[in-house]
């Protein structure tokens, strides 16, 4: 049996090695490493895939979120509503800009922001909602957009973990996550479902004027070279990464299908154990399983984490400390929040290996050891 990994990027690469190697060589031979046709072609192909009018590539997913907030004119003293149960980048950029993150609870089943909690948190200072499509499951975007429209708020989707997820509205319309809000943001960190061979990110929007603003901010605030209309930053996706991503984009649906197949295997293996809550899958979206995350009930999560490690099985806790309990948010009143469900989840979630190269033999071994631990507890 091959050694287990949380994400097997090497063997994924080997399957598309010829395509990727040729694409990288083409970049070298073009000597156009920043911007240019290769980056533009990838942006257009990604826009077509995601059903978005505009895609603005950038350096990473964190930059994407920051540029989005800047383009919407959010400023110090404004408030944005966000889950605390998320990776820190979602809210770090708000704090960096002096914007106050207002932390709310998530839905226990989906791990995504609870629309009812959003409604209760709105104040006159609220300017935006940042739903996070956590672990690959879509937030309840129909309800979120309804709230945003009624209260005249912006919606910035953090789609770093759910690219390729198709959300179905109650009237039958289908839209990819990242294309529903005013702006969508994603990351191409190597472990992502669509991962580069380094850092990378992208911003999605259907708004022409907003797209121009996003482009300017990502390029030193310039509308044309050496003419700087707004304060911006320097955030670019290089051509090597764009070339690799353009190859992998063609395989993205195949990759997500492989992740769902692996998730089905886990679901079946753990179905009879009341101590294990397997990931919920809402009927109105197709979970892309960036992570396969269990909730443990009446079982020691940390002990399981240690037990798996001792048996050569990697596992991860996403995330052990919620954002509102991080020291960096003390200045924003983070410690004053009471989010019991978020705290409960951080003590019980554990993610098992899931990726495109996971073999049945490997999964059988993982499941055997998880069950062995549960039966011994």
C-alpha positions in Angstrom: 0.0 0.0 0.0 1.3 3.5 -0.9 2.1 5.8 2.1 -1.0 7.8 3.1 -1.2 11.6 2.6 -3.8 14.1 3.3 -3.4 15.3 -0.3 -1.4 13.5 -3.0 -0.4 16.2 -5.4 2.6 14.2 -6.7 0.6 11.3 -8.2 -2.0 13.7 -9.5 0.7 15.5 -11.4 2.2 12.3 -12.8 -1.1 11.5 -14.5 -1.0 14.9 -16.4 2.7 15.2 -16.5 3.1 15.4 -20.3 0.4 18.2 -20.6 1.8 20.2 -17.6 5.4 19.9 -18.7 4.6 21.1 -22.2 2.6 24.0 -20.9 5.4 25.1 -18.6 8.0 24.8 -21.4 5.7 27.0 -23.6 5.8 29.7 -20.9 9.5 29.5 -20.7 9.8 29.8 -24.5 7.4 32.7 -24.6 9.4 34.6 -22.0 6.2 36.2 -20.9 6.1 35.4 -17.2 3.8 38.1 -15.9 0.4 38.6 -17.5 -0.1 38.1 -21.2 -2.0 35.7 -23.3 -1.5 32.6 -21.1 -2.9 34.3 -18.0 -5.7 35.9 -20.0 -6.6 32.6 -21.6 -6.8 30.9 -18.2 -9.0 33.7 -16.9 -11.4 33.4 -19.8 -11.6 29.6 -19.5 -12.2 29.8 -15.8 -14.9 32.5 -16.3 -16.6 30.1 -18.8 -16.4 27.2 -16.4 -17.7 29.1 -13.4 -20.4 31.0 -15.3 -18.9 34.3 -14.4 -18.6 37.3 -16.7 -15.2 38.4 -15.4 -12.3 36.6 -13.7 -9.4 38.6 -12.3 -6.5 36.4 -11.4 -4.4 37.4 -8.5 -1.5 36.2 -6.3 -3.5 34.2 -3.7 -6.9 33.7 -2.1 -6.1 36.1 0.8 -5.3 38.9 -1.6 -8.6 38.1 -3.5 -10.6 38.8 -0.4 -8.7 42.0 0.4 -9.0 43.3 -3.1 -12.7 42.5 -3.1 -13.3 44.5 0.1 -11.3 47.4 -1.2 -13.1 47.4 -4.6 -16.5 47.6 -2.7 -15.3 50.7 -0.9 -15.4 49.1 2.6 -13.4 51.2 5.1 -12.3 51.3 8.7 -15.3 51.3 11.0 -17.6 49.3 8.6 -18.8 45.9 9.7 -18.8 42.6 7.8 -20.7 39.5 8.9 -18.7 36.3 8.8 -18.5 32.9 10.4 -15.9 32.4 13.1 -15.6 28.7 12.0 -13.3 29.3 9.1 -9.7 29.7 8.1 -8.2 32.9 9.4 -7.7 34.5 6.0 -11.4 35.1 5.6 -11.5 37.6 8.5 -7.8 38.6 8.7 -8.1 40.9 5.7 -11.0 42.7 7.2 -9.0 43.5 10.3 -6.1 44.5 8.2 -8.3 47.2 6.5 -9.7 48.3 9.9 -13.1 46.7 9.1 -14.8 45.0 12.0 -15.7 41.3 11.6 -19.0 40.4 13.2 -18.8 36.7 14.0 -21.9 34.5 13.8 -22.8 30.9 14.1 -22.8 28.2 11.5 -25.2 25.5 10.5 -24.3 22.4 12.5 -25.0 20.2 9.5 -23.2 22.1 6.7 -20.5 23.9 8.8 -21.5 27.0 6.7 -22.8 30.4 8.0 -26.3 30.3 9.4 -28.6 32.7 7.5 -30.8 33.3 10.6 -27.7 34.4 12.6 -26.8 36.8 9.8 -30.2 38.5 10.0 -29.8 39.0 13.8 -26.3 40.5 13.5 -27.1 43.3 11.0 -26.5 46.9 12.3 -26.4 50.3 10.6 -22.7 49.7 10.1 -23.1 46.4 8.3 -21.8 46.7 4.7 -21.2 43.1 3.6 -21.7 39.4 4.3 -18.9 36.9 3.7 -20.3 33.4 3.4 -17.6 30.6 3.4 -18.3 27.4 1.4 -16.5 25.4 4.0 -15.0 22.0 3.3 -16.6 22.0 -0.2 -20.3 22.4 0.9 -22.1 25.5 -0.3 -23.6 28.0 2.1 -27.3 28.6 1.8 -26.9 31.3 -0.9 -30.5 31.8 -1.8 -31.4 32.9 1.7 -28.2 34.9 2.0 -28.8 36.8 -1.2 -32.4 37.5 -0.1 -31.1 39.0 3.2 -28.4 41.0 1.3 -30.9 42.4 -1.1 -33.4 43.4 1.6 -30.8 45.2 3.6 -28.7 46.5 0.7 -25.6 44.6 1.6 -22.7 43.3 -0.5 -22.0 39.5 -0.6 -18.4 38.3 -1.0 -18.2 34.6 -1.4 -15.2 32.8 0.0 -15.1 30.0 -2.5 -11.5 28.8 -1.7 -12.7 25.3 -0.7 -15.7 24.7 -3.1 -14.7 25.5 -6.7 -16.9 23.4 -9.0 -19.8 23.1 -6.6 -23.1 23.8 -8.4 -25.8 25.4 -6.2 -29.5 24.9 -7.2 -32.0 27.6 -6.4 -35.6 26.8 -5.4 -36.8 27.8 -8.9 -34.4 25.3 -10.5 -31.7 27.7 -11.6 -28.2 26.4 -11.2 -25.1 28.5 -10.5 -21.6 27.6 -9.5 -20.4 28.9 -6.1 -18.3 32.0 -6.5 -20.7 33.3 -9.2 -23.7 34.0 -6.9 -22.7 37.0 -4.8 -21.5 40.4 -5.9 -17.9 39.0 -5.8 -16.5 35.5 -5.5 -13.0 34.8 -4.3 -11.0 31.6 -4.6 -7.5 30.2 -3.8 -5.3 28.0 -5.9 -3.1 26.8 -3.0 -1.6 23.4 -4.1 -3.9 21.4 -1.9 -7.1 22.9 -3.2 -9.4 21.1 -5.6 -8.0 23.2 -8.4 -4.5 23.7 -7.1 -1.5 25.4 -8.6 2.2 24.4 -8.1 2.6 27.4 -5.8 0.3 30.3 -4.7 -2.5 31.8 -6.8 -6.0 33.1 -6.5 -8.8 34.6 -8.5 -11.8 37.0 -8.2 -15.2 36.6 -9.9 -17.8 39.1 -10.7 -20.6 39.8 -13.3 -20.4 43.6 -12.7 -18.5 45.4 -15.4 -17.6 48.5 -13.3 -16.7 46.4 -10.4 -14.4 44.2 -12.6 -12.5 47.3 -13.7 -12.1 48.4 -10.1 -10.8 45.0 -9.1 -8.3 44.9 -11.9 -7.0 48.4 -11.0 -6.6 47.6 -7.3 -4.8 44.3 -8.1 -2.4 46.3 -10.3 -1.2 49.2 -8.2 -4.4 51.0 -8.7 -3.6 51.8 -12.3 -6.2 52.1 -15.1 -3.3 52.2 -17.6 0.4 51.9 -17.1 1.8 54.6 -14.8 -1.6 56.2 -14.3 -2.8 55.3 -10.8 -6.4 56.2 -10.1 -6.9 54.5 -6.7 -4.7 53.1 -3.9 -4.0 49.5 -4.9 -1.6 46.6 -4.3 0.5 44.3 -6.4 -1.2 40.9 -6.7 -0.6 38.9 -9.8 -0.9 35.3 -10.9 2.2 34.4 -12.8 2.1 32.7 -16.2 3.6 29.4 -15.1 0.8 28.9 -12.6 -1.8 30.0 -15.0 -0.6 27.5 -17.6 -0.7 24.7 -15.0 -4.1 25.7 -13.8 -5.5 25.9 -17.3 -4.5 22.2 -17.8 -6.0 21.2 -14.4 -9.2 23.1 -15.0 -10.0 20.6 -17.8 -9.9 17.9 -15.2 -11.7 19.7 -12.3 -15.0 17.9 -12.7 -13.2 14.6 -12.9 -11.2 15.5 -9.7 -14.4 16.5 -7.8 -16.1 13.3 -8.9 -13.2 11.3 -7.5 -13.5 13.1 -4.2 -17.2 12.4 -4.0 -16.5 8.7 -4.7 -14.0 8.6 -1.9 -16.6 10.4 0.4 -19.2 7.7 -0.5 -16.8 5.0 0.6 -16.2 6.7 3.9 -20.0 7.3 4.4 -20.8 3.6 3.9 -18.0 2.5 6.2 -19.1 4.7 9.1 -22.8 4.6 8.6 -23.6 2.3 11.5 -21.6 4.1 14.2 -23.5 6.6 16.3 -20.3 8.1 17.5 -19.4 9.3 14.0 -21.4 12.0 12.2 -20.5 11.9 8.5 -20.7 15.0 6.3 -24.1 16.3 5.4 -24.9 16.8 1.7 -27.8 19.2 1.0 -29.9 18.3 -2.1 -29.4 21.8 -3.5 -25.6 21.6 -4.1 -23.1 19.0 -5.1 -20.5 18.9 -2.3 -17.0 18.8 -3.7 -15.3 17.5 -0.6 -12.2 19.7 -0.3 -12.2 18.0 3.1 -14.0 15.0 4.5 -14.8 16.1 8.0 -16.4 14.0 10.7 -18.0 15.1 13.9 -17.2 12.8 16.8 -19.9 12.3 19.5 -19.0 10.5 22.8 -15.6 9.8 21.5 -12.2 11.6 22.1 -11.3 13.4 18.9 -7.8 14.3 20.0 -7.1 10.7 21.0 -8.3 9.5 17.6 -6.0 12.1 15.9 -3.1 10.6 17.9 -4.1 7.0 17.3 -4.3 7.6 13.5 -0.9 9.3 13.5 0.6 6.3 15.3 -0.8 4.1 12.6 0.6 6.1 9.7 -2.6 7.8 8.9 -2.6 11.6 8.5 -5.6 13.5 9.8 -6.2 17.2 10.4 -8.3 19.4 12.7 -9.8 22.3 10.6 -9.9 24.4 12.8 -8.9 23.9 16.4 -9.3 27.6 17.4 -12.2 29.6 15.9 -11.5 33.1 14.7 -13.3 34.9 17.5 -11.0 33.2 20.0 -7.7 34.2 18.3 -5.6 36.8 20.0 -5.5 38.9 16.8 -9.2 39.7 17.3 -9.0 40.9 20.9 -9.0 44.5 19.7 -12.2 43.8 17.8 -14.0 42.3 20.8 -13.5 38.7 19.8 -13.4 37.3 23.3 -16.8 38.8 24.1 -18.6 36.6 21.6 -20.7 33.6 22.7 -20.7 31.1 19.9 -21.4 27.7 21.7 -22.0 25.7 18.5 -18.8 27.0 16.9 -16.9 26.1 20.1 -18.6 22.7 20.2 -17.5 21.9 16.6 -13.9 22.9 17.1 -13.6 20.3 19.9 -15.2 17.5 17.8 -14.3 17.8 14.1 -11.6 15.8 12.4 -10.8 15.5 8.7 -9.6 12.3 7.0 -7.4 12.0 3.9 -9.4 12.8 0.7 -8.0 13.5 -2.7 -8.1 12.4 -6.3 -5.5 9.7 -6.0 -7.0 7.9 -2.9 -7.1 4.2 -3.5 -9.7 1.7 -2.1 -7.0 -0.2 -0.3 -5.9 3.0 1.5 -9.4 3.9 2.4 -10.1 0.4 3.7 -7.1 0.7 6.0 -8.1 4.2 7.2 -11.7 3.0 7.9 -10.5 -0.1 9.7 -8.4 1.9 12.1 -11.1 4.5 12.8 -13.6 1.7 13.6 -11.0 0.0 15.7 -10.6 3.1 17.8 -14.3 3.6 18.1 -14.8 0.0 19.2 -12.1 0.3 21.9 -13.2 3.6 23.4 
